[in-house]
Amino acid sequence: MTDARSRMPLTAMHWGTYRAETRDGRLCALHPFEMDVDPSPIAGGFIGALDADSRITTPMVRQGWLQDPQGRDRERRGADSFVAVSWDEAERLVAQELLRVRQAHGCGAIYAGSYGWASAGRFHHPQGHLRRFLNLLGGHVGSKNTYSLAAGEVITKYAVGGFDVAAGGTTDWRTLVAHCETLVAFGGMRVTNGQISQGDVAGIASARPCSRPSAQGVNFVNVSPLRDDMLAELSADWLPIRPSTDTALVLGLCHTLLQDGLHDGAFLDRYTVGFDRFADYLTGRADGVVKSADWASGICDIAAERIVELARRMATTRTMISASWSLTRQDHGEQPFWAVIALASMLGQIGLPGGGFGLGYSAVNSMGLENTGLHFPPLPQGRNPVTDFIPVARVAEMLERPGETYDYDGETRTYPDARLVWWAGGNPFHHHQDLGRLRAAWRRPDTVIVNDWCWTATAQHADIVLPCTTPLERRDLCMGGRDPFVIAMEQVAQPPEGARDDYDIFAGMARAMGLEAAFTEGRSAGDWQRWMYEAGREAARATGHRPAGLRLLARTGLAPGRSAGETAGSLAGLPGRPEGQPAAHAQWPDRDMVRPDRVLRLRGLPAASVVAGALRVAGQVPAGRAAPDLEPADDQAALAAGSGGVQPVRQGQRIRAGADRPG
């Protein structure tokens, strides 16, 4: 790298850390950070989007919402035109509506949406600012869990004490390749997923975590319908499993261990509870169904001989079991994680270097990185007087069925009547399931407010849109417990005149409602960042670590995180016999992990070739290219299906994609 490039300012994004090159005051390139051995090109697409036609440069209010103060013309939400207003007017309208909803329905009628992923920086986290502001107003309904692995997050609370416990104890890649002999990956370990992380991914090789020759002593097993869910260079054994039948395969492996006497009874006695009942389930004493390799083979389409061979290999070698987050996003998605934990417990290698289990290797870049031991506090959000919440992926159900009951985590809960939805950071119309249903439910609340920097689908379905800055247009600190560096994120681009940082947006709203002093505490954005960093440094000193001071960080742009050293193995610090955990759901061990009706339905799935042969992609988006920069493919004809059949698509033509859904 040239000296000139090393002097370029740093910025961090969810896809990595980059050196920003400007020319004539404009950002023209993002160069990979010199310590990043496998940089992602995705961030390059951000540059062209900064001043694209889709950029929002002034507060906007939906016309029907303005003209119909009673009904708000909600049916037009998502198809209406918008009116530009000043920031003063936007603040007045928002304050007026918040007070109306609070007075008429209480703060339990305000849903603070948002989902994160709007910035890799620690301070400019829109969700944190939104919740801090609403807590000062009197509270809000929040959400729990993630779209990525909600069922897994809930079940690990009872199996091992929580997902944070499981994730925090994940064996790092260096330890794994040094000690592991067999790595069995249920759901594979797709490296493309590892291009992203909640923080930055500076200087990390984990996009290709286990590559030859570094992992030449590890035998990989890819349990996935897709062969390329693991790098070809790993020469993995491929078990092409029928989708959604991983639990059956794991049970077949567990039964083989039990039948052959290969399970670690001493480990099970010392560190687990409930194995006697699980053994009865495996042998069929509980329900008359023996969960043998033959039984599993008929469900997952993997030969019984291969199941037996794999179980024996896992028992006689140092084995790491990986389970992808995707396994939890299915009917009864808690079962694969629960079963994998049971299998790892039977092997008795939890806590040994290179052994045990890992939940989400390569799901995001941070999984498998060494824990630096540094923990920086977020922006304080204060206390939320409203204790109600919904599981994060139930937003459509909440809007459809206010006042109705639902089951969650062993409780019967009631959906709140959300009259106002505020989304800051995130795009539910991107990541939610069944968008047609969400769009219909989205018309139910009185008012939807969205902070965004461009016209996403969520912004287009809002009533009031507040334009915010992008991560490239503000200063921040990127720092997390698994990030190898603390990055001083410089402002490398100028925002449009009408855009504001989320902190300034909420400070303005707080000022309009007489809450400014409580919201800002007299601190600017820079003051808060200094407070957060110094609080983290103070906590680090208690562990004997001395992170770089802010002056040095500002001068160099980065400071190394402390490596906590080699981890013994996954969950090495797991306490013995967590007897208090399963008691909350004592009935769960008696539930069928693979019910007969599920087996029948899974056997009716179409063959993969039927699906693959039905559609052909007209062209792939080149890595790092934003949509406005794409060029037409000369050698392929793009087609669109509509009511008139399949029609050719003209260059520049806009197409609305959708699908008919039964029920």
N, C-alpha and C positions, 0 to 999 in steps of 0.2 A: 504494500500500500504506500502511496506517495505521502510525503510530509504534508502536502497541501490538503489531502483528504483527511489525514489524521487530525487536522485542526478544524475540520468542519464540525458544527454542533451536533450533538446526539439527540435523538428522539426515540421513544419506545412505543411499540404498538403490540397488539395481541399476536402479531406474526413475527416479531423479532425487534431487535434494536438496529437503528440505521444512522448513518451519517447523512445529514441534509445538505445538499448543494443548492445554493441560490445564485441567480444571475439577474442582474438589474433589479434586485429587490424581490424577485419572484422565485418560489421553490421550483426547481427544474428536475431534481433527481433525488432519490433516496438510495444511498449506497449501503450495502450490507456492512454491519459492524465487523471490524477486522478480527474479532475473537470468535465470530460465529462460523463454525466449520461447515455448516450445512444451511445456508440462509434461504429463507422463503422469498419467492418473488412476488407474493400476493400484494404486499404493501404498495408496490409501484402503481397499482390501479387507483390509489387514493388521490394522487396528484391531479389527474384530470377531472376528478369529481369536485374539487374545491371550488371551481368557478363554473360548474356545469349549469345548464338550464334548470336542473332540478334543485338547485340551491335555494334555501329560504332565507331571505334577507330582511324581512320585516315581519312583525307580528301579524297574523292573519286570523280572521274570524269567519266562520261559515255563514253564508248569507241567510239561509233559512233559520239558523239559530238566532240571528239578530232580529229578523223580521217577525218571528213568531215567539214572543216571550212566554207564552203559555205551553204550547205543545212542542216548541223548538223544532218543528218539522223534521223529526228524527228519521223518518223514512228516507229522507234525502241524504242522510249521512253516508258519505262515501261516493256520492254522485253530484254533490252540490258545488257551486262556485264559492270562492272566498273573497273577502273584502280586507284590504290592507288597513291597519290601524296603527296609531302611535303606541309606543311603550306605555305612556301614561294612561291611555285609554285601555290597553290590554290589562294593565294592573288593576284599573278600576273595575273592569268587567269580571276579572277573576276573583277579586276580593268580594265583590257584591254577590257572586254566585256561591262562593264558599260560605259566606255568612248566611245566605238563604238556606242552603242545605243543612248547615249545622243547626240553625234555629228550628227548621221544620222537621228534620229527621234525625238529628244527632250526628256526631262524628263517625258513628258506626255505619253511616251511609256513604262514607268517602273511602274509595278503594285506591290505595297507593300501588299502582301496578309497577312497571319497570322490572327489568330483569338483569341489569348489568351489561357487561361487554361493550359499554360505550367508550371506555377509556382504560388503557393499561396503567394509567397514573393512579396513585393512591388517593390523592385529594379530590380530583375532578371526577368523582364517582356520582353520577346524577341521582341514583337511587338513594344514596346516603343524604344528599342535600334535600331531596323531596321529603324523606321521612323525618329529618330533623325539623323542617319547616312545619309539617303537618302535626307533629307531636306538640309543638308550641301552640298550635291552634286548638288542640284538644284531642288529637289522636286520629287514627285511621285504621281501616282493616288492611292487614298485610297478607303475606303469603309465606308458605313454607315449602321447602324442598326445591328440586330442580326438574326441568324437562329431561335432563340427561339421564337421571337414574333415581327418580323419586322412590320407586318401590325398593330399590337397593338401599337407599338412605334410611328408610324406615326399618327394614328387617335387620340391618347391621346394628341398630340400636339395641336390639334384643339378643343378637347372636354374639357380638363382640364388644358391645358398649358404645357403638356409634360409628358412623362412616368416617368421622374425623379421626377416630382411633385407628381404623383400618388404613386410611389414606396416609396418616402421619407415620405409620409404622411400615410403609411400603419399602421393601428392599431396593436400594439404589442399583443402577445399572452396573456400576463398577464392581460392587460386591457380587452381583448376580453372575456376571460373566466369569468372575474368578472362582466361584464355588459351585454354581448350578451345573448339573449334568443333564437333566431333562426339564424342558420348559413346555408345558402343555397350555396352549392358549385357546380357551373357549371364546369363540367370536373373533379369533385372530388377533393380530396386533398391526392394524393398518397404519403405516407410517405417515400417510397424508394427514391423518387426524392430528399428529404430533406437531404440525406446523403452528398450532395456536396454543395460547395459554392465557390464564387470567391476568398475569403480569407480563413482563417481557420474556423473551426466550434468548437472551444474549449469550453467545458463546457456548451453545449447547449442542452436543452431538446426538441428542436423544431422538431427533427425527429419524435417525438410523441407529437405534440404540444397540442393537446386537448384530453387527455385521462381521463378515469374515474379513481378516483372520482373528479379530479380537475375541470372537465367541466360538472359536473352532472346537472347543471342548464341550459345547452345549448341543444336545440333540433337541431340535424343535419339533413340536407337533402342532399343526394348525387345524383346529376343529372349527370349521366354517363351511358354509355352502360355496364360498368363493376361494379359489386357490390363491389369488393375489391379495388376500387379506394378511399375507405375510410375505416379506421380501423373498424373491426367488433365490437370491444369493445365499440364503440360509439353508437351502436344500431341506426344507421342512418336510416331515411326513404329513401328508394331507388326508384328513378324515372328512370327506364331504357330507356333512350331517344335514338331515332334513331340518329346515328352519323351525325354530321354536321348540326343539326337542332336546336341548342340552341337558335339562334336568334329568330326563330319562337316562341319558348316557352316563351322567355322573352317578346316578343310583345303581346302574349296572356295574360301574367300576367299584363302588362301595360294597356291593354284594360280593363281588369277586374277592376283594380284600378280606371280607369277613369269612367267606367260605373257605378260603385258602389259609386262614390264620395269619394274614400279612398285616393286620391292623396293629397299631401300637396301643395295647391295653393300658400300659402304665401312663402314657400321656393322657389318654381319655379319662382315666380315673382321677388324675391329679388336676387337669385343667378344664374339664368339661362337665356338664350335667346333662342328663337325658339320653345318654347313648343307649341305655338298655331299651328304652322305648323306640328309639330309631332302629336298633337291631331287630326288634320285633316287626317293624314296618318293612325292613329289607327282606326278612325271611318269610314274610307273609303271615306271620302269626297274628298280626293286627287286623288284616283285611282279606286274607286268603289269596293274595297275589304276591308271588315271589318275584322280587325285582332283580332277577338274574340277568346275565349278559344276553341270554336268548330273548328274554322279555324285552330288554332295552333295544336289541337289534331290530325287532319287529316294529318299533316306534321310530327310531332315529335313522334307519337304513344304513347302519354300519354293521359289518359282519361280527357275530358274537366272538369269533376267534380273535379279531383285532381288539375288541374290548378287553378280553381276558389278557391278551399279550400286553396291552398298554397298562393295565392295572398292575401287573407283575413288574413291569419295567419301572413304574412310578414308585413301587414299594422297595425296589432294590437299588435305586439311584437317588442322589440328592435332587429333589423335584420341586420346582416352582409351578404353581397353578395360577394362571392368569385368566380373569373373566372380564370381558369387555362390558362397558356400560350399556351397550346396545341390547344386551341380553335382558335387561330389566324393562325394556320398552315393549312389552308384550303382555298378553293375558297372563295374570298371576306372575308378574315379572319379579316378584320377590324370591321366587323359588330357585332360580339359577345361582344367585349369590349364596343363599342359605345352603344349598346343596354343595357348592364348592367349598364353603367353610367346613362343612361336615366331612367332606373328602380329605381336605388338608389336615383336619384333626385326626382322622383315622390313620393317616400316614405318619403323624407325630413329628413332623419336621418344622412346625411353626416355631420361629425363634432361632433356627439354625441358619448360618450363612448360606444364602442361595436357595433356601427352602421355604416352604409355607405357601402363602397365597398373596396375590396382588390384584386389586380390583381397579382395573382401568389402565394398565400399561399402554401407553401411546394413545389413550383417549384424549389427553391434552399433553402438552410438552412437559409440564411440571411433574407428571407422574413418573417416578423412577429417578428423579434428581435427588441429590443429597440435600438433606435439610440443613440450611445454613445456621439455624439457631437464632436468626434475627427475626423479630416480630415487631412491626411498626403499627401503632394504633390507627384505626380509621377516624374520620371525623365523628366526634360524639353526636349521637342522635337523640340523647335524652330518653325519658320514659314515655312510652306510649300508653295513655290511659285506656285505650280500647284494646281488649285482650283477644278479640275475635280475629280469625284468619281463615284463609282457604288454602288447600293444596294448590300450588302454583298453576298446574295444568287444568284446574277446574274453573277457570274464569268464565268460559261459555256457560257452564252449568249454573254458576252463581248468577249470571245475568238472566238466564232463562227461568230459573226456579227460586226466586227470592222467598224466604220463609219455609222452604221445604227442607226435609232432613236428608242427611247422607252419612255414610259410614266412612270413617278414616281412623286408622291406627287404633282400632279397638274401641273407638268412641262413636256415638251417634251425635252428629253436629247439625247445625242449621245454617243454611246459606243466608248471608246478609242481603239486605235490600240496597244495593249499590246505586245511588242516585248520581254520584259524580265519580268519574274515573280519571285519574291523572297518571300519565305515562311519561317517564323521563329516563331515557336510556333503554334500549331494547326495541324490538319490533315484533309484537305477537303475531302479526299477519305474515311473518316470515317463518317463525318456528312453531306455531300452534298447529295442532292436528285438526282436520275437517274445517277448512277455512270458510266454506259456505255456511256452516253452522255458526261459526264465530261471527261472521259478518251479520247474520240475522240477529244474533244475540246482542251484538254491539249497538244496535239501534234502541235498546231498552233504557239505558241510563239517560237522565236529563241532559247531562253535559259530559263531554270528553275533552280533556286538556292534554296536549302532547308537547313536550320539548323535543325538538329535533333540528338537525341542520340541513336536511334535504327532504324532498317529498316522498318519503317511504309510504307504503300502503297504510301504515298506522297513522301517519300524519294526514293522509288524504281522508281518513275516516274519523278525524277529530272535528271538534267545534271551534276550539281555540288552539292555535299553533304558535308556539313561542320559539323563535329561531335561536339556536345555540351555536357555539363554536365547535370545531373539531379538535381532536388531540394535537394536531399539528399547529394549532393557532393559539396555544396557551402553554404556560410553564407548569410543570408538575414534577413529582418524584415517583419513579417506578421502583417499588421495593416490596418484596414478599419473602416468605419463609423459605422458598425454594429457588428464588432467583439468584443466580451466581453473582450478580452485581446490583448495586443500587445505582440507578441511572438518573441523572439530572436532565429531565426532558426540557429542552429549550423550545421557545416559540420560534418556529421556522417558517411560518407563513402568516400573512396578515388576514384577519377575518373580514367578512363584509361589514360595512359600517353598522348595519342594524342587528348583527348577531352579538349575543352576550354569552359569557361563561355561565354555566348552570348556577354556580355560586352567586353570581351577580343577579341572575334572574330571580332566585329565591330571596336574596337580600332586598331586591326591589319590591317583591310581593310582601315581604315582612314589613318593610317600611310603610307600604300602603295600608297595612292592617295594624300598625302600631307595635310591631314585634321586632323591629330591626335590631335594637340593642341586645335582645335576648338571642337573636339568630346569629349575629356576627360576633358578639362579645367584644366588639371594638377591634376585631382583627380583619385584615385584608386576606386575600387568597394566599399571598406570600407569607404573611404572618402565621397562618394556619399550617402551611407546609413546614415552616421552621419548627413550630410546636410539635407536630407529628414526628418529625425526624429526631428532634432532641429527646422526646419521650421514648422513642425506640432505642436511642443510644443509651439512655439512662437504664433501661431494662437490660440492655446487653451487657453493661458494665457489671451487673450483678452476677453474670455468668462468666466473668473474666475476659470478655471480649471488648475491644475498643474500636468501634467503627470510626471511619474518617470524619473529621469535623465538616461542617457545612461550607466553610471557606475553601477547603481543599476539594470538596465535592463540586463546588461551583466552578473552581478553576480547571479541574481535570474532566469533569462531566460524568465521572463514574467512580465508584468505590467498590472493592471486592467484598462479597459476603463471606462470612466465615463458614468453612466446611466443618460440619460436625463429626467428620471422620466416617470410617466404614461402619455401616450398620450391621448388626449381627444377623438379622433376618427379619422377615415380616412379622410385625407384632411381637418383637422380642420382649417388650415390657408388659405383655398382656398378663393381667393378674390371674391367679389360679381360680378355677371354679366360680364363675360369675353367677352365683345362684340366685341373686336378686333380679337378674334381668328377665329370664323367661317367665317369671311368675305373673307378670302383668297379662300374659296371654297363655295361660296354662292349657287352653284348649287347642292351641296351634299344633302341637306335636301329633295330634290325632287326625289332622287334616290330610287328605290325599295330596301328595306333591304332584302326581300326574293322574288326574281323574279320567275315568273311562270315556266320558263325553268329550274331553279334550283330545284324547288319543284318536277317536273316530274322526273328529273334525280335522286334526292335523294330517291324518292319512288322506284326506280328501283334497289336499292342496295340489294345485297344478304343478306339473313338472317344470323345472327351471327353463327348459328349452322353449316351452310354449310362450312364456312371458318374454324371453329374450328375443325371440324371432318375430314378435308382433310389432316392434317399434324399432326405428333406426334414427339415431341422432344426426341431424343435418350437419352440425359442425361443433367442434369443441372450442370453448373460450380459452385462448392462450393464457398461460399463467401470468399474473401481474397486469393484465389488460383490463381496463374499465370498459363497460359496455359501450360508451360513446366512441371509444377508440377502435372498436372492432371493424374488421374489413370483411366484405362478403366472401364466401368460399366459392371460387370459380368452378370447381369440379363437382359441386353437389347442388341439388335442387331442394330447397327447403319447402316443406309441405305443411299445411295446417288443415285439421279436420273440423268441419262445422256442420250445420244443419244441411248444407248443400253438398255434403260429401267432402272429399279431399281436394283442396284448392292450392295452387301455387302461391307463394308469398313473395311480394315485391320488396326490393331493397328499401329500407326506411319505413315500411308499413308496420303499424302497431297491431299487436295481436293480444287478445284477452284469452288466457288459458284457463280452463276449468274442467270439472269432471262431474258427471251425474253420480250421486251417491244414493244407494237404496236406503229407505227408512229415514 
